Amino acid sequence: MLSVPTLWTVFVINFLALGLIWAYVTHSYPAFGAARLWTASAFAAAVGASCAMLRVVMTDSLLPLLAAGTLMVFAACLAAMGVERFYGKPVAWRRTALTTSLAFAGLSVFIFGYDSMPMRIVVYTIAQAVPFTLTLRLLLSPENGRVSPGARLAGIVAAVIIGIYALRLVGGLLAPGAFAFVSFNGPQSFLVLVLVFLSMALNFGFLLMAMDRLRSEVADLALLDDLTGVGNRRHLVQRLTEECARSDRSGEPFTLLVIDLDGFKAINDTFGHAAGDACLQHFTLMAQTRLRPGDMLARTGGDEFCIVLPSSTLREGAMIARRVLEVCRVDAEQCTGKDVPIAVSIGVAQWTRDIGLHSDRLIAAADHALYDAKKAGRNGYATYEPKPAMASEQIEAALRQSA
């Protein structure tokens, strides 16, 4: 049979290893705030387990139990705070301080005031269970429509830990000596071994959560334009493919706006590329103020932008085009000194059954309308309205012109 001191040694080594792993994650990804809290939790648990081992040599003192119990409760609170930080919730330092302080006070009372092992088990169990219980809702609630495998694992492990502490509470009240953390017996050795395994599984769940989040962020970055922060061409094509498929199933139209900044080459040649970049960023901010929830703005290259308007008719697309033009015109009127006025031309096209799943046809139709807007004098918009009998032929012609 393994002795409890040996198992506590395993506990210490386990948490030290986990702490080093989280410290490396923290160093590699400084913006990932949850990793700092999980690092602190692992090292606090390692120190707590080390204090518990001192009880073996300090047989006449219960101070190691007080320090160990308080630190283990603090470690559990830090782990819960890491989950809160991971999900963007306010970190509850007050709750952590209150839980840890009450655990310290309760253990002190039943160590020095009234020596009672069953009551110490009650205080420690409740203090450990509270932070784990409060994180279950976050871990098992869908984020962006799904629960990540890591969060599900962490939630299940946290629930099992709560269950084990509940069983230990019952066993401690019925047979206190059999479930003390310094007892040398089979049940207690097995309990510590299970908690070591569960602590590893819990942190493995946290690691999976971190990997899933970082992978999602990398995937998102691949769909964003570096300069303006809006979608790039890849994101636009992906969104148009989805909208075409949705409209093909439902028959509901959507609209695409193709936007080109007028005289952008002259801006770069006259004021420099830094001024041109500033114009692109400024236009992005202005255009976004005129979009509705669910609309998508993307930069497709150079001074070209597109706006996808889900569930919108050509008339609604024209209305958004007028809004974008108006905000640009108002901004240009307010330009003074070295400010660079921004003017745009916009082409508007609506998805039809003739377009079907071919998003490139819709882009070509909007490009055709943009060409009409530029021919009409720029700083305006035009809509693509083919005759029903000639729709397919005109789209094909627009495709050949844009090729």
QUIWO-V19975 format. One record per residue. N is the residue number from 1. RES is the residue in one small letter. SS is DSSP state (h for helix, s for strand, l for the rest). OMEGA is omega in whole degrees, 0 to 359 (NA if undefined). NEAR is the number of other ideal C-beta (glycine too) atoms within 10 Angstrom. Layout:
BEGIN
n->N res->RES ss->SS omega->OMEGA near->NEAR
n->N res->RES ss->SS omega->OMEGA near->NEAR
END
This chain:
BEGIN
n->1 res->m ss->l omega->178 near->9
n->2 res->l ss->l omega->178 near->13
n->3 res->s ss->l omega->178 near->11
n->4 res->v ss->h omega->177 near->24
n->5 res->p ss->h omega->178 near->15
n->6 res->t ss->h omega->180 near->14
n->7 res->l ss->h omega->177 near->21
n->8 res->w ss->h omega->175 near->24
n->9 res->t ss->h omega->176 near->14
n->10 res->v ss->h omega->179 near->16
n->11 res->f ss->h omega->181 near->24
n->12 res->v ss->h omega->181 near->19
n->13 res->i ss->h omega->180 near->13
n->14 res->n ss->h omega->183 near->20
n->15 res->f ss->h omega->174 near->25
n->16 res->l ss->h omega->179 near->17
n->17 res->a ss->h omega->178 near->14
n->18 res->l ss->h omega->178 near->24
n->19 res->g ss->h omega->179 near->21
n->20 res->l ss->h omega->178 near->13
n->21 res->i ss->h omega->180 near->17
n->22 res->w ss->h omega->177 near->26
n->23 res->a ss->h omega->177 near->17
n->24 res->y ss->h omega->178 near->12
n->25 res->v ss->h omega->179 near->20
n->26 res->t ss->h omega->180 near->18
n->27 res->h ss->h omega->183 near->10
n->28 res->s ss->h omega->182 near->10
n->29 res->y ss->l omega->185 near->15
n->30 res->p ss->l omega->182 near->9
n->31 res->a ss->l omega->181 near->6
n->32 res->f ss->l omega->188 near->18
n->33 res->g ss->h omega->181 near->16
n->34 res->a ss->h omega->182 near->25
n->35 res->a ss->h omega->179 near->25
n->36 res->r ss->h omega->180 near->18
n->37 res->l ss->h omega->178 near->24
n->38 res->w ss->h omega->174 near->31
n->39 res->t ss->h omega->179 near->22
n->40 res->a ss->h omega->179 near->20
n->41 res->s ss->h omega->181 near->28
n->42 res->a ss->h omega->181 near->25
n->43 res->f ss->h omega->177 near->20
n->44 res->a ss->h omega->177 near->22
n->45 res->a ss->h omega->178 near->27
n->46 res->a ss->h omega->178 near->21
n->47 res->v ss->h omega->178 near->19
n->48 res->g ss->h omega->178 near->24
n->49 res->a ss->h omega->177 near->27
n->50 res->s ss->h omega->178 near->19
n->51 res->c ss->h omega->179 near->22
n->52 res->a ss->h omega->179 near->24
n->53 res->m ss->h omega->180 near->20
n->54 res->l ss->h omega->179 near->15
n->55 res->r ss->l omega->180 near->21
n->56 res->v ss->l omega->181 near->14
n->57 res->v ss->l omega->178 near->9
n->58 res->m ss->l omega->187 near->13
n->59 res->t ss->l omega->183 near->9
n->60 res->d ss->l omega->183 near->4
n->61 res->s ss->l omega->176 near->12
n->62 res->l ss->l omega->178 near->20
n->63 res->l ss->h omega->177 near->13
n->64 res->p ss->h omega->178 near->20
n->65 res->l ss->h omega->179 near->22
n->66 res->l ss->h omega->180 near->19
n->67 res->a ss->h omega->181 near->19
n->68 res->a ss->h omega->181 near->25
n->69 res->g ss->h omega->180 near->27
n->70 res->t ss->h omega->181 near->23
n->71 res->l ss->h omega->179 near->23
n->72 res->m ss->h omega->175 near->23
n->73 res->v ss->h omega->178 near->28
n->74 res->f ss->h omega->179 near->25
n->75 res->a ss->h omega->179 near->25
n->76 res->a ss->h omega->178 near->27
n->77 res->c ss->h omega->178 near->28
n->78 res->l ss->h omega->178 near->23
n->79 res->a ss->h omega->178 near->26
n->80 res->a ss->h omega->178 near->26
n->81 res->m ss->h omega->176 near->27
n->82 res->g ss->h omega->177 near->25
n->83 res->v ss->h omega->178 near->26
n->84 res->e ss->h omega->178 near->19
n->85 res->r ss->h omega->180 near->18
n->86 res->f ss->h omega->182 near->25
n->87 res->y ss->l omega->176 near->16
n->88 res->g ss->l omega->178 near->9
n->89 res->k ss->l omega->177 near->11
n->90 res->p ss->l omega->180 near->8
n->91 res->v ss->l omega->189 near->17
n->92 res->a ss->l omega->178 near->16
n->93 res->w ss->h omega->180 near->10
n->94 res->r ss->h omega->179 near->8
n->95 res->r ss->h omega->178 near->16
n->96 res->t ss->h omega->179 near->19
n->97 res->a ss->h omega->180 near->12
n->98 res->l ss->h omega->181 near->13
n->99 res->t ss->h omega->181 near->22
n->100 res->t ss->h omega->180 near->20
n->101 res->s ss->h omega->179 near->14
n->102 res->l ss->h omega->177 near->15
n->103 res->a ss->h omega->178 near->25
n->104 res->f ss->h omega->181 near->19
n->105 res->a ss->h omega->180 near->12
n->106 res->g ss->h omega->178 near->20
n->107 res->l ss->h omega->180 near->23
n->108 res->s ss->h omega->180 near->16
n->109 res->v ss->h omega->185 near->15
n->110 res->f ss->h omega->170 near->21
n->111 res->i ss->h omega->186 near->20
n->112 res->f ss->h omega->181 near->11
n->113 res->g ss->h omega->181 near->8
n->114 res->y ss->l omega->185 near->8
n->115 res->d ss->l omega->181 near->11
n->116 res->s ss->l omega->179 near->14
n->117 res->m ss->h omega->178 near->18
n->118 res->p ss->h omega->181 near->16
n->119 res->m ss->h omega->175 near->18
n->120 res->r ss->h omega->178 near->24
n->121 res->i ss->h omega->179 near->23
n->122 res->v ss->h omega->182 near->16
n->123 res->v ss->h omega->183 near->23
n->124 res->y ss->h omega->182 near->25
n->125 res->t ss->h omega->180 near->20
n->126 res->i ss->h omega->182 near->17
n->127 res->a ss->h omega->178 near->25
n->128 res->q ss->h omega->185 near->23
n->129 res->a ss->h omega->185 near->19
n->130 res->v ss->h omega->182 near->19
n->131 res->p ss->h omega->179 near->26
n->132 res->f ss->h omega->180 near->24
n->133 res->t ss->h omega->182 near->14
n->134 res->l ss->h omega->181 near->18
n->135 res->t ss->h omega->185 near->22
n->136 res->l ss->h omega->182 near->17
n->137 res->r ss->h omega->179 near->9
n->138 res->l ss->h omega->184 near->17
n->139 res->l ss->h omega->186 near->26
n->140 res->l ss->h omega->177 near->15
n->141 res->s ss->l omega->180 near->11
n->142 res->p ss->l omega->173 near->9
n->143 res->e ss->s omega->185 near->17
n->144 res->n ss->l omega->175 near->7
n->145 res->g ss->l omega->180 near->5
n->146 res->r ss->s omega->174 near->10
n->147 res->v ss->l omega->182 near->14
n->148 res->s ss->l omega->179 near->19
n->149 res->p ss->h omega->180 near->13
n->150 res->g ss->h omega->179 near->20
n->151 res->a ss->h omega->179 near->26
n->152 res->r ss->h omega->179 near->16
n->153 res->l ss->h omega->180 near->19
n->154 res->a ss->h omega->179 near->29
n->155 res->g ss->h omega->179 near->22
n->156 res->i ss->h omega->180 near->16
n->157 res->v ss->h omega->178 near->22
n->158 res->a ss->h omega->178 near->27
n->159 res->a ss->h omega->179 near->15
n->160 res->v ss->h omega->178 near->15
n->161 res->i ss->h omega->178 near->20
n->162 res->i ss->h omega->179 near->17
n->163 res->g ss->h omega->180 near->11
n->164 res->i ss->h omega->178 near->17
n->165 res->y ss->h omega->177 near->20
n->166 res->a ss->h omega->177 near->12
n->167 res->l ss->h omega->178 near->13
n->168 res->r ss->h omega->178 near->22
n->169 res->l ss->h omega->179 near->18
n->170 res->v ss->h omega->180 near->12
n->171 res->g ss->h omega->179 near->16
n->172 res->g ss->h omega->179 near->22
n->173 res->l ss->h omega->181 near->15
n->174 res->l ss->h omega->181 near->10
n->175 res->a ss->l omega->187 near->12
n->176 res->p ss->h omega->184 near->16
n->177 res->g ss->h omega->184 near->10
n->178 res->a ss->h omega->186 near->15
n->179 res->f ss->h omega->173 near->22
n->180 res->a ss->l omega->185 near->20
n->181 res->f ss->l omega->178 near->22
n->182 res->v ss->l omega->180 near->17
n->183 res->s ss->l omega->179 near->17
n->184 res->f ss->l omega->179 near->13
n->185 res->n ss->l omega->183 near->14
n->186 res->g ss->h omega->182 near->11
n->187 res->p ss->h omega->182 near->13
n->188 res->q ss->h omega->178 near->20
n->189 res->s ss->h omega->178 near->17
n->190 res->f ss->h omega->180 near->13
n->191 res->l ss->h omega->180 near->22
n->192 res->v ss->h omega->179 near->21
n->193 res->l ss->h omega->178 near->16
n->194 res->v ss->h omega->180 near->13
n->195 res->l ss->h omega->175 near->18
n->196 res->v ss->h omega->179 near->18
n->197 res->f ss->h omega->182 near->13
n->198 res->l ss->h omega->178 near->15
n->199 res->s ss->h omega->176 near->22
n->200 res->m ss->h omega->180 near->15
n->201 res->a ss->h omega->179 near->17
n->202 res->l ss->h omega->180 near->23
n->203 res->n ss->h omega->175 near->24
n->204 res->f ss->h omega->175 near->16
n->205 res->g ss->h omega->178 near->22
n->206 res->f ss->h omega->179 near->29
n->207 res->l ss->h omega->177 near->19
n->208 res->l ss->h omega->176 near->17
n->209 res->m ss->h omega->180 near->25
n->210 res->a ss->h omega->180 near->20
n->211 res->m ss->h omega->179 near->14
n->212 res->d ss->h omega->179 near->16
n->213 res->r ss->h omega->180 near->19
n->214 res->l ss->h omega->177 near->14
n->215 res->r ss->h omega->178 near->10
n->216 res->s ss->h omega->180 near->13
n->217 res->e ss->h omega->178 near->13
n->218 res->v ss->h omega->179 near->9
n->219 res->a ss->h omega->179 near->9
n->220 res->d ss->h omega->180 near->11
n->221 res->l ss->h omega->179 near->10
n->222 res->a ss->l omega->181 near->10
n->223 res->l ss->l omega->183 near->16
n->224 res->l ss->s omega->175 near->16
n->225 res->d ss->l omega->185 near->20
n->226 res->d ss->l omega->187 near->8
n->227 res->l ss->l omega->188 near->14
n->228 res->t ss->l omega->180 near->21
n->229 res->g ss->l omega->176 near->13
n->230 res->v ss->l omega->181 near->23
n->231 res->g ss->s omega->176 near->23
n->232 res->n ss->l omega->183 near->20
n->233 res->r ss->h omega->180 near->15
n->234 res->r ss->h omega->179 near->14
n->235 res->h ss->h omega->179 near->21
n->236 res->l ss->h omega->181 near->24
n->237 res->v ss->h omega->178 near->17
n->238 res->q ss->h omega->181 near->15
n->239 res->r ss->h omega->179 near->20
n->240 res->l ss->h omega->178 near->23
n->241 res->t ss->h omega->178 near->13
n->242 res->e ss->h omega->182 near->13
n->243 res->e ss->h omega->178 near->23
n->244 res->c ss->h omega->179 near->20
n->245 res->a ss->h omega->180 near->13
n->246 res->r ss->h omega->180 near->14
n->247 res->s ss->h omega->179 near->22
n->248 res->d ss->h omega->178 near->14
n->249 res->r ss->h omega->188 near->8
n->250 res->s ss->h omega->185 near->9
n->251 res->g ss->l omega->180 near->8
n->252 res->e ss->l omega->184 near->14
n->253 res->p ss->l omega->166 near->20
n->254 res->f ss->l omega->189 near->21
n->255 res->t ss->s omega->177 near->28
n->256 res->l ss->s omega->173 near->28
n->257 res->l ss->s omega->173 near->28
n->258 res->v ss->s omega->188 near->26
n->259 res->i ss->s omega->178 near->27
n->260 res->d ss->s omega->178 near->19
n->261 res->l ss->s omega->182 near->20
n->262 res->d ss->l omega->175 near->19
n->263 res->g ss->l omega->184 near->16
n->264 res->f ss->h omega->179 near->19
n->265 res->k ss->h omega->179 near->11
n->266 res->a ss->h omega->177 near->10
n->267 res->i ss->h omega->179 near->21
n->268 res->n ss->h omega->183 near->17
n->269 res->d ss->h omega->185 near->11
n->270 res->t ss->h omega->187 near->11
n->271 res->f ss->h omega->180 near->14
n->272 res->g ss->l omega->183 near->11
n->273 res->h ss->h omega->178 near->10
n->274 res->a ss->h omega->177 near->9
n->275 res->a ss->h omega->177 near->15
n->276 res->g ss->h omega->178 near->22
n->277 res->d ss->h omega->179 near->13
n->278 res->a ss->h omega->178 near->15
n->279 res->c ss->h omega->179 near->19
n->280 res->l ss->h omega->179 near->21
n->281 res->q ss->h omega->181 near->14
n->282 res->h ss->h omega->177 near->16
n->283 res->f ss->h omega->179 near->25
n->284 res->t ss->h omega->180 near->17
n->285 res->l ss->h omega->181 near->13
n->286 res->m ss->h omega->183 near->17
n->287 res->a ss->h omega->182 near->23
n->288 res->q ss->h omega->179 near->16
n->289 res->t ss->l omega->182 near->9
n->290 res->r ss->l omega->180 near->19
n->291 res->l ss->l omega->180 near->17
n->292 res->r ss->l omega->175 near->11
n->293 res->p ss->l omega->181 near->4
n->294 res->g ss->l omega->176 near->10
n->295 res->d ss->l omega->183 near->17
n->296 res->m ss->s omega->175 near->17
n->297 res->l ss->s omega->179 near->23
n->298 res->a ss->s omega->173 near->24
n->299 res->r ss->s omega->186 near->25
n->300 res->t ss->s omega->177 near->19
n->301 res->g ss->s omega->179 near->9
n->302 res->g ss->l omega->180 near->13
n->303 res->d ss->l omega->183 near->21
n->304 res->e ss->s omega->179 near->16
n->305 res->f ss->s omega->174 near->27
n->306 res->c ss->s omega->175 near->24
n->307 res->i ss->s omega->176 near->27
n->308 res->v ss->s omega->182 near->24
n->309 res->l ss->s omega->181 near->25
n->310 res->p ss->l omega->175 near->17
n->311 res->s ss->l omega->183 near->14
n->312 res->s ss->l omega->176 near->25
n->313 res->t ss->l omega->178 near->15
n->314 res->l ss->h omega->179 near->19
n->315 res->r ss->h omega->179 near->11
n->316 res->e ss->h omega->176 near->17
n->317 res->g ss->h omega->177 near->27
n->318 res->a ss->h omega->179 near->19
n->319 res->m ss->h omega->177 near->15
n->320 res->i ss->h omega->178 near->22
n->321 res->a ss->h omega->179 near->27
n->322 res->r ss->h omega->179 near->15
n->323 res->r ss->h omega->180 near->15
n->324 res->v ss->h omega->178 near->24
n->325 res->l ss->h omega->183 near->20
n->326 res->e ss->h omega->182 near->12
n->327 res->v ss->h omega->177 near->19
n->328 res->c ss->h omega->180 near->24
n->329 res->r ss->h omega->178 near->15
n->330 res->v ss->h omega->179 near->10
n->331 res->d ss->h omega->180 near->17
n->332 res->a ss->h omega->179 near->14
n->333 res->e ss->h omega->182 near->8
n->334 res->q ss->l omega->180 near->9
n->335 res->c ss->l omega->177 near->11
n->336 res->t ss->l omega->175 near->5
n->337 res->g ss->l omega->184 near->4
n->338 res->k ss->l omega->177 near->7
n->339 res->d ss->l omega->181 near->12
n->340 res->v ss->l omega->178 near->15
n->341 res->p ss->l omega->181 near->16
n->342 res->i ss->l omega->175 near->23
n->343 res->a ss->l omega->183 near->17
n->344 res->v ss->s omega->170 near->26
n->345 res->s ss->s omega->187 near->25
n->346 res->i ss->s omega->172 near->27
n->347 res->g ss->s omega->185 near->27
n->348 res->v ss->s omega->178 near->31
n->349 res->a ss->s omega->181 near->29
n->350 res->q ss->s omega->176 near->24
n->351 res->w ss->l omega->176 near->26
n->352 res->t ss->l omega->178 near->19
n->353 res->r ss->l omega->179 near->10
n->354 res->d ss->l omega->180 near->15
n->355 res->i ss->l omega->178 near->24
n->356 res->g ss->l omega->183 near->14
n->357 res->l ss->l omega->185 near->11
n->358 res->h ss->l omega->182 near->15
n->359 res->s ss->h omega->179 near->22
n->360 res->d ss->h omega->177 near->14
n->361 res->r ss->h omega->178 near->22
n->362 res->l ss->h omega->177 near->26
n->363 res->i ss->h omega->180 near->23
n->364 res->a ss->h omega->178 near->24
n->365 res->a ss->h omega->178 near->29
n->366 res->a ss->h omega->176 near->27
n->367 res->d ss->h omega->178 near->21
n->368 res->h ss->h omega->178 near->22
n->369 res->a ss->h omega->177 near->26
n->370 res->l ss->h omega->178 near->24
n->371 res->y ss->h omega->177 near->19
n->372 res->d ss->h omega->179 near->16
n->373 res->a ss->h omega->179 near->25
n->374 res->k ss->h omega->178 near->16
n->375 res->k ss->h omega->182 near->10
n->376 res->a ss->l omega->176 near->12
n->377 res->g ss->l omega->178 near->9
n->378 res->r ss->l omega->181 near->13
n->379 res->n ss->l omega->179 near->19
n->380 res->g ss->l omega->180 near->17
n->381 res->y ss->s omega->176 near->23
n->382 res->a ss->s omega->179 near->22
n->383 res->t ss->s omega->178 near->21
n->384 res->y ss->l omega->183 near->27
n->385 res->e ss->l omega->181 near->13
n->386 res->p ss->l omega->174 near->18
n->387 res->k ss->l omega->184 near->8
n->388 res->p ss->h omega->184 near->8
n->389 res->a ss->h omega->185 near->7
n->390 res->m ss->h omega->187 near->10
n->391 res->a ss->h omega->184 near->18
n->392 res->s ss->h omega->181 near->14
n->393 res->e ss->h omega->181 near->12
n->394 res->q ss->h omega->179 near->17
n->395 res->i ss->h omega->179 near->23
n->396 res->e ss->h omega->179 near->12
n->397 res->a ss->h omega->178 near->14
n->398 res->a ss->h omega->177 near->22
n->399 res->l ss->h omega->180 near->17
n->400 res->r ss->h omega->180 near->9
n->401 res->q ss->h omega->183 near->11
n->402 res->s ss->h omega->182 near->12
n->403 res->a ss->l omega->NA near->6
END
